[in-house]
Amino acid sequence: MTYLKYCHLFYRQKSDVLFLSRLIRLNQNTLKAIYTHPFNQELFAGTLPQEKFGLYLRDDFLYLRQFSCALQNIAERTEMTHPGLSKQLNTLANDVINNEHSMQLQYREHFREFYKHQTGTSISQYSQYLVKTSTQAEVPEALCSILPCFWIYYQLGTMMADKDPMKPHPYSDWIATYSGADFVQITQNLAAEVDLIVEDTHPLKQLELIRFFSRSVSFELDFFDEIYYAQNNKKHDIRLVGH
């Protein structure tokens, strides 16, 4: 995800992201399935087959275009109420588009005959969901829907940083994009911003926010499954733990 290294600070910070803690706890089983997924384990070990990595890159490339649109939509909607957040979302959305070409150049061997690529079902549905949510759902719901993309890769990067220094392998540069300080900072700040926005919401409203976050988490797992297991079309239901 090449856009990650262009991330900067979000609107404001808060040390206690209590709502995020609840989101993580409720989705712990699905998140664990992502963190321990053979795709990620083999990616970190440098043993992931090149064809699977290439398929992931091509799907991710197309996903980022839609993700950029979702960020831009939320930026426009928060321009008056949260101008700092809006500015950073808009900057990030533009960086995604501006640096797509860099990804194609760096991994050009995986983009030969790109015009023949057919996007996977899971990532197509995920992309459509994010764009639709960014325009039709309320802003807190929209923010909760984009947060898992940041949080999951932040956690994967943190897990790698806690291990022994990684020996260089074909995917080292890719992994470095979501274990860098900039990405850690933007994820923590976005999580804090979400917590600030939802801290005074009604408990019933928070249940809706949980649903939006959880659906994106499930889409992330579907994506890894579809890439790794080729013809797998199984979809994961939202699986919450406790309340």
C-alpha positions in Angstrom: 0.0 0.0 0.0 2.3 2.7 -1.3 0.2 5.6 -0.1 1.0 4.9 3.5 4.4 6.5 3.6 2.9 9.8 2.5 0.6 10.0 5.5 0.9 12.9 8.0 -0.8 13.9 11.2 -4.5 13.9 11.5 -6.7 16.5 13.2 -6.0 16.0 16.9 -5.0 13.4 19.4 -6.5 11.8 22.5 -4.6 9.2 24.6 -7.5 7.0 25.7 -9.2 5.6 22.6 -11.8 3.7 24.7 -14.2 3.1 21.8 -11.5 1.7 19.7 -10.6 -0.7 22.4 -14.2 -1.9 22.3 -14.1 -2.3 18.6 -10.9 -4.4 18.8 -12.2 -6.6 21.5 -15.5 -7.3 19.7 -13.6 -8.2 16.5 -10.7 -10.0 18.1 -11.4 -13.4 16.4 -11.6 -12.0 12.9 -8.6 -9.8 13.5 -6.6 -12.7 14.8 -7.5 -14.7 11.7 -6.1 -11.8 9.6 -2.9 -11.4 11.6 -2.1 -15.2 11.5 -3.3 -15.6 7.9 -0.9 -17.7 5.8 -0.8 -14.8 3.2 0.6 -12.5 5.8 2.8 -15.1 7.5 4.4 -16.0 4.2 4.7 -12.4 3.1 6.7 -11.6 6.2 8.8 -14.7 5.8 9.5 -13.8 2.1 8.1 -17.2 1.1 4.8 -16.0 -0.5 4.6 -17.2 -4.1 5.2 -14.3 -6.5 1.9 -15.0 -8.4 -0.1 -14.5 -5.2 1.8 -11.2 -4.4 1.2 -10.0 -7.9 -2.5 -10.8 -7.7 -2.7 -8.9 -4.4 -0.8 -5.9 -5.9 -3.2 -5.6 -8.8 -6.3 -5.9 -6.7 -4.9 -3.4 -4.2 -4.0 -1.0 -6.9 -7.6 -0.9 -8.1 -8.9 -0.8 -4.5 -6.8 2.3 -3.7 -8.5 4.2 -6.4 -11.9 3.7 -4.7 -10.4 4.1 -1.2 -9.1 7.5 -2.4 -12.6 8.4 -3.5 -14.0 7.4 -0.1 -11.4 9.6 1.7 -12.2 12.5 -0.5 -15.9 12.1 0.0 -15.5 12.1 3.8 -13.1 15.1 3.5 -15.7 17.1 1.7 -18.4 16.3 4.3 -16.2 17.2 7.2 -14.9 20.5 5.8 -17.1 22.7 8.0 -17.4 20.6 11.1 -13.8 19.1 11.4 -11.6 21.3 9.1 -8.3 19.8 10.3 -9.5 16.2 9.7 -11.0 17.2 6.4 -7.7 18.7 5.2 -5.7 15.6 6.1 -8.1 13.2 4.5 -8.1 15.3 1.3 -4.3 15.4 1.3 -4.1 11.6 1.8 -6.7 11.0 -0.9 -4.6 13.0 -3.4 -1.4 11.2 -2.4 -3.1 7.9 -3.1 -3.8 8.9 -6.7 -0.5 10.8 -7.3 1.6 7.8 -6.2 -0.2 4.9 -8.0 2.2 5.3 -10.8 5.2 4.8 -8.4 3.7 1.5 -7.4 3.4 0.3 -11.0 7.0 1.3 -11.7 8.5 -0.3 -8.6 6.6 -3.6 -9.1 6.3 -3.4 -12.9 6.8 -7.1 -13.4 3.4 -7.7 -11.7 1.6 -5.2 -13.9 2.4 -6.6 -17.3 -0.9 -7.1 -19.3 -2.7 -5.3 -16.4 -5.5 -4.6 -18.8 -6.4 -8.3 -18.6 -6.8 -8.3 -14.8 -10.2 -8.9 -13.4 -10.6 -7.6 -9.9 -11.6 -10.2 -7.2 -15.2 -10.3 -6.0 -14.2 -9.5 -2.3 -12.2 -6.4 -3.1 -14.8 -5.1 -5.5 -17.5 -5.4 -2.9 -15.3 -3.9 -0.3 -14.5 -0.9 -2.5 -18.1 -0.3 -3.4 -19.0 -0.6 0.3 -16.5 2.1 1.3 -17.5 4.5 -1.5 -21.2 4.1 -0.7 -20.7 4.5 3.0 -18.6 7.6 2.5 -21.5 9.4 0.8 -24.6 7.8 2.2 -23.8 6.9 5.8 -23.3 9.5 8.6 -19.8 10.7 9.1 -19.0 8.7 12.2 -20.1 5.5 10.4 -18.0 6.5 7.4 -14.9 7.0 9.6 -15.5 3.6 11.3 -15.6 1.9 7.9 -12.2 3.3 6.7 -10.5 2.7 10.1 -9.9 -1.1 9.8 -7.7 -0.6 6.7 -5.4 1.6 8.7 -5.6 -0.4 11.9 -5.0 -3.8 10.5 -1.8 -2.9 8.6 -0.6 -0.8 11.5 -0.9 -3.9 13.7 0.8 -6.1 11.1 3.7 -3.6 11.0 3.9 -3.5 14.7 4.1 -7.3 15.0 7.0 -7.3 12.5 8.8 -4.5 14.4 8.6 -6.6 17.6 10.4 -9.5 16.0 14.1 -9.9 15.2 15.3 -7.7 12.4 13.9 -8.9 9.2 16.4 -10.3 6.6 16.0 -8.6 3.2 13.7 -10.5 0.9 11.5 -9.6 -2.1 8.7 -8.1 0.1 10.8 -6.2 2.5 10.2 -2.8 0.9 6.5 -3.4 0.8 6.3 -4.4 4.4 8.2 -1.3 5.4 5.4 1.0 4.1 3.1 0.0 6.9 5.7 -0.3 9.7 7.1 3.2 9.4 6.6 6.0 11.9 4.4 8.1 9.7 1.9 5.3 9.2 1.9 4.5 12.9 1.2 8.1 13.7 -1.6 8.6 11.3 -3.4 5.4 12.4 -3.2 6.4 16.1 -4.4 9.9 15.3 -7.3 8.6 13.2 -8.3 6.2 15.9 -8.2 9.0 18.5 -10.3 11.2 16.2 -13.0 8.5 15.8 -13.1 8.2 19.6 -13.5 11.9 20.0 -16.4 12.0 17.6 -18.3 9.1 19.0 -17.6 9.6 22.8 -20.9 11.3 23.5 -23.1 9.2 21.1 -26.0 7.2 22.4 -25.2 3.4 23.1 -27.6 2.4 20.3 -25.7 4.7 17.9 -22.5 3.1 18.9 -23.9 -0.3 18.0 -24.3 1.0 14.5 -20.7 2.2 14.4 -19.5 -1.2 15.6 -21.4 -2.8 12.7 -19.7 -0.6 10.1 -16.2 -1.2 11.6 -16.9 -4.9 11.8 -18.1 -5.2 8.3 -14.9 -3.7 7.0 -12.8 -6.1 9.1 -14.7 -9.0 7.5 -14.1 -7.6 4.1 -10.4 -7.5 4.9 -10.3 -11.2 5.8 -12.4 -12.1 2.7 -9.8 -10.3 0.6 -6.8 -12.2 2.0 -8.7 -15.5 1.6 -9.6 -14.8 -2.0 -6.0 -13.9 -2.9 -4.5 -16.8 -1.1 -7.0 -19.6 -1.8 -7.5 -18.6 -5.4 -11.1 -19.9 -6.2 -12.4 -19.4 -2.6 -15.6 -17.4 -2.7 -16.5 -18.0 0.9 -17.6 -14.8 2.7 -17.1 -14.3 6.4 -20.0 -13.2 8.5 -19.5 -10.5 11.2 -18.3 -12.4 14.3 -18.4 -10.3 17.4 -17.1 -11.4 20.8 -19.2 -10.3 23.8 -20.5 -6.7 24.0 
